[in-house]
């Protein structure tokens, strides 16, 4: 049932005609993946170039990192459902580079994300990075202030975590992110047992 509803939703996203300023590519071409029945959602930021090419979230360098972190938590991709806050690739330099989504894009895609979360009805949402965190919390709070701390938002547990790409740009976060995912695995075992 959830798969059919999600399929219908993704068809609608492909027809999105967002009027936000700035360059974007591939609206709706990245189909969120994993097991929609697990109750665990990983919420990322937006697809990158590799994701647009392959049609799945987290398949680039950040995806390789994510798989390693999931293993630390005792999880695999099939144990979670992976989605993005923004459903197209925000780009700059004529499409040669990714950029952070602007508030207009985040607001525009919020309707798709709301519908997707309503279909999935997760017990826990792991918010990967500031863009995902701001979707659920205080708009001025940053990941560095609350990473790894479960928050209760509208009856759903939201766990802010550093985005898996953060370690690519800030190697000093490697141990922090690894520890957060190990703790996440322990928290999930306690909560889902």
N, C-alpha and C positions, 0 to 999 in steps of 0.2 A: 504493500500500500504506500509506504513512504517513498519507495523508489519511483513509483508512478507519479506521485505528487511532485517529487523533485524534478523528474524529467520534464513535466509540464512547466514548472517554474523556470528551468534553464532555457526552454524554448522562448519564453517571454523575455528573459534577460537578453537573449541574442537580438531581439528586436528593439532593445532599449535605444532611445535617441536622446541621451543626456546632452543638455545644452551648456554644460560647464565650460569655462574657458580652459585652454591648455590642450596639449596633444594627448590622445589616448589610442590604444590599439586593442582589437580583439574582444570587444564586449561580449561576454557570455561564451567565449570559445573555451574557457577553462571550466571543465565540469568538476565540481567538488567530488572528492572520492573518499572511500573507506567504507565502514560499516555503519549505516544510518541507524541501526538498532542498538548500538552499544551504550548510548547515553553520554558518551564523552565526545565533545567537539573541540577541535583545535582551530582557533580563529586567527588567521594571519592578516596581513595587510592588503596586498594586491598581487596579482600575478606579475612575474617578470618575463623576460624574453624567452627563456627555455620553456616556461609554463605555457606561454601562448603557442609555441611551436608544437609541443606535445599534448596540449589540451588537459593537463592535470596540474593541481597545485603542488608546490614544493618538489620540483624535479630538478632544479638547478643546484648550485653550490649550497644554498641554504637547505635544500631538501636532503642532500647528503648529510649535512650536520644534523638535521632533524631526525633522520633515521637512527643515527648514533645516539642522540639524546633519548629517543623513545626506547631504545634498547636498555639504557641506564634505568629507565622507569619500569622495565619489564614489559614493554609494549611493542607492538608492530603496527604498521599502517592499518591493517585490518581490524585492529582493536579500537580504532577511533574513527571519527569522520572529520575530514579536513576541509575547511572552507576559508574564504577570504572576505574581508570587510568591503572591499571594492572589487567589482566584477570585471573590470577592464585593466589594461596595463597603462598606468600613467608614465609617459615618456618625456624626454627632453632631447635636445640636439638632433632633431629630425628622426627620432625613434631609435637612436643609437644607445641611449642610456635610460635606465629606470629613474623615476623620481618619486618622492613621497607624495601620496594623494593629498590634494588640497581639501579644505573643509567642504566646498561645494560638491566635490565628487563623493566624499564620505556621506554627506546628507542625501545626495541623489540615490546612492546605492543602499541607503538604510532601509528603504521599502523592501528591496530584494532580500536583504539580510534578515529583516524581521520575519518575512514570510518563510524563509528557509529555517530559521530557528523555531518558528511555530510548528513546522512540519516535523522537525527533528526532536523537539521537546527534550533537550539534553538535561541530564542531572548535573553535569559539570561542563563548564566552558573554560578552556585553557587559552587565555588571551595572550597571543605572541606579539609583543611589542607595544609601543605607545598608541599606535592607531587603533589597535584592537582594544586596548585598555580603555581608551577614551570613549569608546562605544558604550561602556557599561558603568563608568564611574565619573568621578570628579574630573572635569576637563583640564584642570591644571596639575593633577597628580601624574607622576612619571613612573615608569617601570623601576627605575633605580631606587625609588622610595618604598616600593611594596612588592617587589618580585618574590614569588614563592609563597605569598600570604593569601590563603583563601578568603574571599570576600563574599558575602551573601547579597545578591542583587535580584530583587523581585522573585525570591524563592529559589533562585538558581545559584549554585556555587560557581564563582568566577575566580580562576587562579591566574594572576598576571605573571608572565614569564618573559625573560628577554627573548627577542626574536632570534631564531637560529642564525640569521645573517650577521648578528651583532658581533660575533666572535671573528668574523672575517675581517672586520674593520678595527676591532678592539680585542686583540689577543689576550689581554689581561682578564677578560671576562670568562675565559674558558673554564676555570675551576668553579666559579660562581654558578655558571649555567649548568655545569655537570652536577653540582651539588643540589641545585634546585630540582633537576629532573629525578635524581635519586630520591629526594624527599617527596616529590610528586608520586612516584611509584609506591612509596610506603603509605602515603595518604590515601591513594586510590585503593590499596589492599584493605586498609582499615574501613574505608567508607563503603566499598562495594562488596564486602564479604558477607 
